[in-house]
Amino acid sequence: MSFTEQCNEIFNKAINDYHITDNVDTPINNPFDEGTIENRLYLKCWIDTVQWHFEDIIRDPEIDPKDALVLKRRIDKSNQDRTDLVEQIDSYFRQVYSDVKVLPDATINTESPAWAVDRLSILALKIYHMREQTLRSDASDEHLKKCQDKLNVLLEQQVDLSTAINQLLDDIKAGRKYMKVYRQMKMYNDPATNPVLYKK
Protein backbone atom coordinates (compact mmCIF):
# COMPACT_ATOMS: atom_id res chain seq x y z
CA MET A 1 0.00 0.00 0.00
CA SER A 2 1.38 3.43 -0.93
CA PHE A 3 1.61 6.21 1.64
CA THR A 4 -1.32 8.12 0.16
CA GLU A 5 -3.47 4.98 -0.03
CA GLN A 6 -2.84 4.64 3.69
CA CYS A 7 -3.68 8.32 4.19
CA ASN A 8 -6.93 8.13 2.25
CA GLU A 9 -7.99 4.99 4.12
CA ILE A 10 -7.33 6.64 7.49
CA PHE A 11 -8.99 9.90 6.44
CA ASN A 12 -12.12 8.04 5.34
CA LYS A 13 -12.20 6.20 8.67
CA ALA A 14 -11.94 9.46 10.62
CA ILE A 15 -14.69 11.08 8.53
CA ASN A 16 -17.00 8.09 8.85
CA ASP A 17 -16.32 7.79 12.58
CA TYR A 18 -17.21 11.47 13.07
CA HIS A 19 -20.46 11.11 11.15
CA ILE A 20 -21.69 8.34 13.44
CA THR A 21 -22.79 11.17 15.75
CA ASP A 22 -22.27 14.16 13.42
CA ASN A 23 -21.71 16.35 16.44
CA VAL A 24 -18.80 18.79 16.86
CA ASP A 25 -18.60 18.00 20.58
CA THR A 26 -18.09 14.26 20.08
CA PRO A 27 -14.87 13.21 21.86
CA ILE A 28 -12.23 11.78 19.56
CA ASN A 29 -11.57 8.06 19.94
CA ASN A 30 -8.34 7.67 17.97
CA PRO A 31 -7.92 3.94 17.21
CA PHE A 32 -4.21 4.20 16.43
CA ASP A 33 -1.33 4.01 18.90
CA GLU A 34 0.04 7.29 20.23
CA GLY A 35 3.31 8.27 18.57
CA THR A 36 2.54 6.61 15.23
CA ILE A 37 2.03 8.40 11.94
CA GLU A 38 -1.35 6.68 11.67
CA ASN A 39 -2.41 8.33 14.92
CA ARG A 40 -1.34 11.76 13.63
CA LEU A 41 -3.13 11.28 10.29
CA TYR A 42 -6.37 10.24 12.00
CA LEU A 43 -6.19 13.20 14.39
CA LYS A 44 -5.42 15.56 11.49
CA CYS A 45 -8.52 14.52 9.58
CA TRP A 46 -10.68 14.52 12.72
CA ILE A 47 -9.70 18.13 13.38
CA ASP A 48 -10.44 19.02 9.75
CA THR A 49 -13.82 17.28 9.94
CA VAL A 50 -14.90 19.06 13.11
CA GLN A 51 -13.75 22.37 11.66
CA TRP A 52 -15.70 21.71 8.45
CA HIS A 53 -18.84 21.55 10.57
CA PHE A 54 -17.84 24.59 12.63
CA GLU A 55 -17.69 26.51 9.35
CA ASP A 56 -21.18 25.29 8.41
CA ILE A 57 -22.64 26.27 11.79
CA ILE A 58 -21.14 29.75 11.91
CA ARG A 59 -22.73 30.60 8.55
CA ASP A 60 -26.22 30.18 9.97
CA PRO A 61 -27.74 33.67 9.41
CA GLU A 62 -29.79 33.27 12.59
CA ILE A 63 -26.91 32.30 14.87
CA ASP A 64 -26.83 34.19 18.15
CA PRO A 65 -23.90 36.67 18.05
CA LYS A 66 -22.64 35.44 21.43
CA ASP A 67 -22.64 31.86 20.17
CA ALA A 68 -20.89 33.01 16.99
CA LEU A 69 -18.09 34.61 19.01
CA VAL A 70 -17.60 31.43 21.06
CA LEU A 71 -17.54 29.42 17.85
CA LYS A 72 -15.06 31.82 16.23
CA ARG A 73 -12.70 31.22 19.16
CA ARG A 74 -13.10 27.45 18.67
CA ILE A 75 -12.32 27.84 14.96
CA ASP A 76 -9.19 29.85 15.81
CA LYS A 77 -8.02 27.13 18.19
CA SER A 78 -8.81 24.45 15.63
CA ASN A 79 -6.72 26.27 13.02
CA GLN A 80 -3.78 26.43 15.40
CA ASP A 81 -4.16 22.74 16.30
CA ARG A 82 -4.26 21.89 12.59
CA THR A 83 -1.10 23.88 11.89
CA ASP A 84 0.71 22.31 14.86
CA LEU A 85 -0.26 18.86 13.64
CA VAL A 86 1.00 19.52 10.10
CA GLU A 87 4.34 20.47 11.63
CA GLN A 88 4.36 17.21 13.61
CA ILE A 89 3.78 15.26 10.40
CA ASP A 90 6.62 17.12 8.69
CA SER A 91 8.85 16.26 11.65
CA TYR A 92 7.99 12.61 11.02
CA PHE A 93 9.07 12.92 7.37
CA ARG A 94 12.29 14.69 8.36
CA GLN A 95 13.12 11.82 10.68
CA VAL A 96 12.24 9.14 8.10
CA TYR A 97 14.48 10.76 5.46
CA SER A 98 17.20 12.07 7.79
CA ASP A 99 19.85 9.68 6.43
CA VAL A 100 19.18 10.40 2.75
CA LYS A 101 22.16 11.73 0.81
CA VAL A 102 20.87 14.73 -1.11
CA LEU A 103 22.12 14.91 -4.70
CA PRO A 104 24.09 18.00 -5.78
CA ASP A 105 21.38 19.00 -8.26
CA ALA A 106 18.46 18.28 -5.89
CA THR A 107 15.60 20.76 -5.99
CA ILE A 108 13.14 22.02 -3.42
CA ASN A 109 9.39 21.57 -3.62
CA THR A 110 6.81 24.36 -3.41
CA GLU A 111 5.40 22.87 -0.20
CA SER A 112 6.45 20.32 2.37
CA PRO A 113 5.00 16.79 2.26
CA ALA A 114 2.78 17.43 5.29
CA TRP A 115 1.12 20.49 3.75
CA ALA A 116 0.33 18.38 0.70
CA VAL A 117 -1.12 15.74 3.04
CA ASP A 118 -3.16 18.54 4.65
CA ARG A 119 -4.74 19.24 1.25
CA LEU A 120 -5.40 15.52 0.78
CA SER A 121 -7.31 15.42 4.08
CA ILE A 122 -9.46 18.40 3.06
CA LEU A 123 -10.06 16.77 -0.30
CA ALA A 124 -11.38 13.61 1.40
CA LEU A 125 -13.87 15.83 3.24
CA LYS A 126 -14.95 17.57 0.04
CA ILE A 127 -15.52 14.19 -1.59
CA TYR A 128 -17.56 12.89 1.35
CA HIS A 129 -19.83 15.93 1.47
CA MET A 130 -20.17 16.33 -2.29
CA ARG A 131 -21.15 12.66 -2.52
CA GLU A 132 -23.83 13.38 0.11
CA GLN A 133 -25.22 16.06 -2.17
CA THR A 134 -25.51 13.61 -5.07
CA LEU A 135 -27.69 11.35 -2.90
CA ARG A 136 -30.22 13.94 -1.73
CA SER A 137 -33.84 13.01 -2.34
CA ASP A 138 -35.04 16.58 -1.76
CA ALA A 139 -32.86 18.22 -4.43
CA SER A 140 -33.58 18.95 -8.09
CA ASP A 141 -32.14 16.85 -10.93
CA GLU A 142 -30.11 19.90 -11.94
CA HIS A 143 -28.56 20.14 -8.46
CA LEU A 144 -27.78 16.41 -8.42
CA LYS A 145 -26.10 16.60 -11.83
CA LYS A 146 -24.03 19.66 -10.90
CA CYS A 147 -22.86 17.94 -7.73
CA GLN A 148 -22.08 14.71 -9.57
CA ASP A 149 -19.97 16.66 -12.06
CA LYS A 150 -18.12 18.33 -9.17
CA LEU A 151 -17.66 14.99 -7.44
CA ASN A 152 -16.08 13.53 -10.57
CA VAL A 153 -13.57 16.40 -10.64
CA LEU A 154 -12.78 15.96 -6.92
CA LEU A 155 -12.17 12.24 -7.39
CA GLU A 156 -9.81 12.97 -10.29
CA GLN A 157 -8.07 15.59 -8.17
CA GLN A 158 -7.64 13.03 -5.39
CA VAL A 159 -5.88 10.64 -7.76
CA ASP A 160 -3.63 13.41 -9.08
CA LEU A 161 -2.73 14.77 -5.66
CA SER A 162 -2.10 11.30 -4.28
CA THR A 163 0.17 10.53 -7.22
CA ALA A 164 2.06 13.81 -6.78
CA ILE A 165 2.61 13.22 -3.05
CA ASN A 166 3.91 9.70 -3.67
CA GLN A 167 6.25 11.04 -6.36
CA LEU A 168 7.49 13.77 -4.01
CA LEU A 169 8.24 11.23 -1.29
CA ASP A 170 10.04 9.02 -3.83
CA ASP A 171 12.11 12.00 -4.94
CA ILE A 172 13.01 12.92 -1.34
CA LYS A 173 13.95 9.31 -0.60
CA ALA A 174 16.19 9.22 -3.68
CA GLY A 175 17.80 12.58 -2.88
CA ARG A 176 16.37 14.27 -5.99
CA LYS A 177 14.42 16.71 -3.80
CA TYR A 178 15.14 17.95 -0.31
CA MET A 179 12.90 19.05 2.52
CA LYS A 180 13.12 22.54 3.90
CA VAL A 181 10.44 23.23 6.47
CA TYR A 182 9.43 26.73 7.49
CA ARG A 183 7.52 26.78 10.75
CA GLN A 184 4.28 28.73 10.70
CA MET A 185 4.56 32.14 12.29
CA LYS A 186 0.96 33.14 12.89
CA MET A 187 1.40 36.60 14.29
CA TYR A 188 -2.22 37.13 15.30
CA ASN A 189 -2.02 34.21 17.76
CA ASP A 190 1.07 35.62 19.48
CA PRO A 191 0.50 38.27 22.18
CA ALA A 192 3.97 39.63 21.39
CA THR A 193 3.23 40.32 17.69
CA ASN A 194 -0.51 41.07 17.54
CA PRO A 195 -0.82 44.84 18.17
CA VAL A 196 -4.38 44.48 19.47
CA LEU A 197 -2.99 42.28 22.24
CA TYR A 198 0.37 43.85 23.05
CA LYS A 199 -0.99 47.42 23.13
CA LYS A 200 -3.49 46.57 25.86
Solvent accessible surface area in square Angstrom, and as a share of the most:
residue,aa,sasa,rsa
1,M,162,0.72
2,S,41,0.26
3,F,37,0.15
4,T,2,0.01
5,E,97,0.43
6,Q,44,0.20
7,C,0,0.00
8,N,25,0.13
9,E,104,0.46
10,I,8,0.04
11,F,0,0.00
12,N,72,0.37
13,K,83,0.35
14,A,0,0.00
15,I,1,0.01
16,N,81,0.42
17,D,38,0.20
18,Y,1,0.00
19,H,33,0.15
20,I,140,0.71
21,T,76,0.44
22,D,82,0.42
23,N,75,0.39
24,V,25,0.14
25,D,93,0.48
26,T,31,0.18
27,P,113,0.71
28,I,67,0.34
29,N,125,0.64
30,N,39,0.20
31,P,70,0.44
32,F,61,0.25
33,D,108,0.56
34,E,135,0.61
35,G,73,0.70
36,T,48,0.28
37,I,18,0.09
38,E,46,0.21
39,N,5,0.03
40,R,45,0.16
41,L,0,0.00
42,Y,2,0.01
43,L,41,0.20
44,K,0,0.00
45,C,0,0.00
46,W,18,0.06
47,I,26,0.13
48,D,4,0.02
49,T,0,0.00
50,V,17,0.10
51,Q,22,0.10
52,W,69,0.24
53,H,23,0.10
54,F,7,0.03
55,E,54,0.24
56,D,84,0.44
57,I,77,0.39
58,I,42,0.21
59,R,162,0.59
60,D,66,0.34
61,P,132,0.83
62,E,154,0.69
63,I,42,0.21
64,D,69,0.36
65,P,109,0.68
66,K,160,0.68
67,D,84,0.44
68,A,22,0.17
69,L,98,0.49
70,V,95,0.55
71,L,14,0.07
72,K,91,0.39
73,R,145,0.53
74,R,91,0.33
75,I,11,0.06
76,D,44,0.23
77,K,130,0.55
78,S,11,0.07
79,N,42,0.22
80,Q,53,0.23
81,D,49,0.25
82,R,52,0.19
83,T,1,0.01
84,D,59,0.31
85,L,3,0.02
86,V,0,0.00
87,E,33,0.15
88,Q,82,0.36
89,I,1,0.00
90,D,1,0.01
91,S,47,0.31
92,Y,76,0.29
93,F,3,0.01
94,R,113,0.41
95,Q,141,0.63
96,V,74,0.43
97,Y,38,0.14
98,S,78,0.50
99,D,138,0.71
100,V,41,0.24
101,K,176,0.75
102,V,73,0.42
103,L,76,0.38
104,P,142,0.89
105,D,116,0.60
106,A,18,0.14
107,T,76,0.44
108,I,78,0.39
109,N,47,0.24
110,T,141,0.82
111,E,49,0.22
112,S,16,0.10
113,P,2,0.01
114,A,0,0.00
115,W,57,0.20
116,A,4,0.03
117,V,0,0.00
118,D,5,0.02
119,R,114,0.42
120,L,0,0.00
121,S,0,0.00
122,I,48,0.24
123,L,6,0.03
124,A,3,0.03
125,L,0,0.00
126,K,85,0.36
127,I,10,0.05
128,Y,55,0.21
129,H,24,0.11
130,M,43,0.19
131,R,101,0.37
132,E,77,0.34
133,Q,56,0.25
134,T,21,0.12
135,L,136,0.68
136,R,89,0.32
137,S,121,0.78
138,D,112,0.58
139,A,20,0.16
140,S,66,0.42
141,D,119,0.62
142,E,114,0.51
143,H,57,0.25
144,L,45,0.22
145,K,133,0.56
146,K,112,0.47
147,C,9,0.06
148,Q,73,0.32
149,D,66,0.34
150,K,109,0.46
151,L,7,0.03
152,N,76,0.39
153,V,94,0.54
154,L,19,0.09
155,L,60,0.30
156,E,111,0.50
157,Q,79,0.35
158,Q,32,0.14
159,V,97,0.56
160,D,83,0.43
161,L,16,0.08
162,S,14,0.09
163,T,63,0.36
164,A,51,0.39
165,I,2,0.01
166,N,38,0.19
167,Q,103,0.46
168,L,12,0.06
169,L,12,0.06
170,D,82,0.43
171,D,30,0.16
172,I,8,0.04
173,K,140,0.59
174,A,45,0.35
175,G,0,0.00
176,R,117,0.43
177,K,45,0.19
178,Y,81,0.31
179,M,34,0.15
180,K,109,0.46
181,V,28,0.16
182,Y,149,0.57
183,R,104,0.38
184,Q,75,0.33
185,M,158,0.71
186,K,50,0.21
187,M,118,0.53
188,Y,139,0.53
189,N,62,0.32
190,D,58,0.30
191,P,88,0.55
192,A,77,0.59
193,T,49,0.29
194,N,26,0.13
195,P,65,0.41
196,V,105,0.60
197,L,75,0.37
198,Y,116,0.44
199,K,154,0.65
200,K,193,0.82
